[in-house]
Amino acid sequence: MGSHSSMSDQVDEKMATEMSQAQHTDAPATVDQEHGVVASTIGPAWMYKRIRLGFVSIPGYASPEFQIIFIAFVCFLCPGMFNAVNGLGAGGVANAHDINRANIGVYATFSVVGFFAGSIANTIGLRLTLGIGGFGYCLYIAALLCYKHTYNAGFLIFSGCLLGACAGLLWCAQGAVMMAYPPERSKGRYISWFWMIFNLGAVIGDLVSLGENFHSKASTVNDGTYVAFIVLTAAGFILSGFLCNPLYVQRSDGSHIIMMKNPTWKSELLGLVQTLKTDYYIILLFPFFLASNWFYTYQFQDINAARFNIRTRALNSVLYYISQILGAWVFGFSLDTKRFSRPVRAKACLVALFILTMVIWGGGYKFQTTYTRAQVSATDFVPMDWTDSGYVGPVFLYMFYGFFDACWQTAAYWLMGSLTNNGRKLANFAGFYKGIQSAGGAIAPAIDTTKPTFMSEFATNWGLLAASLVIASPLVWWKVKETTSLEEDLKFTDETKQDVLPVPGAVAAAEVGMGEKVVDGVIH
């Protein structure tokens, strides 16, 4: 079944490539003035037509804008629901030990598959990669429900390992779409829109949990919460099969995505090695990647699960992800400001992250001095409820942690996207990012299972974040340029300028909803 789908996708992509070549050599360019797209496009005309509903204009299916919003909703339903469950602390169950073991399985397989996922995605295609990736989330949440009643740790850990492999593929496809599809001028905005929609999934998921557990002061969630999450993740898995073939995707200026026309397993595995050789400086971001999920164990298990009861954990998680939406909006749109050059914005981004790290985690140090692992493990310990005095300070700290998380992730994607516009290379970058990020996500819960002091775990997080910013600074200072030349981007593929340049006669269309507008025929 998987082999047949892979061959089908490759045949579709080959046909699309041949049609693209014919278009550039034979077909005259005509323009659909109503929809602002080239009429002689690769795919069927309906893919490129905007739908107007009153004052709302929905972009064409094969536009980068639609595809990024589409993949955001897939992530809204799959990893968004996973985040909602994880945000409850210990997956919503009372025993954090087995959840930590499952999380180790998730991130261990995620790190291995994720690192090589770029080669897989470039070979079998983004649609199949995304589809396979969506499956594991539904199974994992079903395993949590099973564990609640049977304590079947083996099945839970197996589902965690399978989820890690699936997640590595899903996030690679997501990263390639989010970084390669937008024009350079809009990458920050596209990243922020993705991150906002994606985290809205966790907000809604946790609101469901909050509603289910509003009157409960227990330490576990009820079955209805898990069933709701299972249904939502299953919907995301089904939706993932409708991603557009990237060879049909056309930007508003008529240009196409830079990809490989004839990928093979050999070419893409060699391409992975080639990426590390030609773009060796990407290793300066590896500690930055490692830190980006490391703090989740501390925040979810050692703060939220350890310190609060279930309904308060649900509320905290809602506020955490709302803060992520705000952080993505602030950071993403700031990174696209036209007031400063891209190199200046990159440097300002790094400085802003360093200030946030010192201020927010400095506040976290003060909070961590108020409780210990021994205190919360005592039989007479009473978890904090939102009605308790002293709740306001901790919840605001937790919200700032969420804001910080979104800023960090948005910056990571924007920095990678500023290095190249090549979809093949960015798929590998996304694989490196998610693979190394997940290695951190595996190591942190493994450390937590040994029950070190909360303060030592806090110090590890704070130190890693600060050090990774220092290590990344040479790349930010010397490798981020104002623009990346097309010649440089094409070196890593078998495509030519004719395959990706706008068709003569194309007109720019306003990308409504991404904060852009057309003034005198130019997109701003």
Secondary structure, 3 states (H helix, E strand, C coil): CHHHHHHHHHHHHHHHHHHHHHHHHCCCCCEECCCCEECCCCCCHHHHCCEEECCEEECCCCCHHHHHHHHHHHHHHCHHHHHHHHHCCHHHCCCHHHHHHHHHHHHHHHHHHHHHHHHHHHHHCHHHHHHHHHHHHHHHHHHHHHHHHHCCHHHHHHHHHHHHHHHHHHHHHHHHHHHHCCCHHHHHHHHHHHHHHHHHHHHHHHHHHHHHCCCCCCCCCCHHHHHHHHHHHHHHHHHHHHCCCHHHCECCCCCECECCCCCCHHHHHHHHHHHHHHCHHHHHHHHHHHHHHHHHHHHHHHHHHHHECHHHHHHHHHHHHHHHHHHHHHHHHHCCCCCCCHHHHHHHHHHHHHHHHHHHHHHHHHHHCCCCHHHHHCCCCCCECCCCCCCHHHHHHHHHHHHHHHHHHHHHHHHHHCCCCEHHHHHHHHHHHHHHHHHHHHHHHHHHHCCCCHHHHHHHHHHHHHHHHHHHHHHHHHCCCCCCCHHHHHCCCCCCHHHHCCCCCCCCCCCCCCCCCEECCEEC
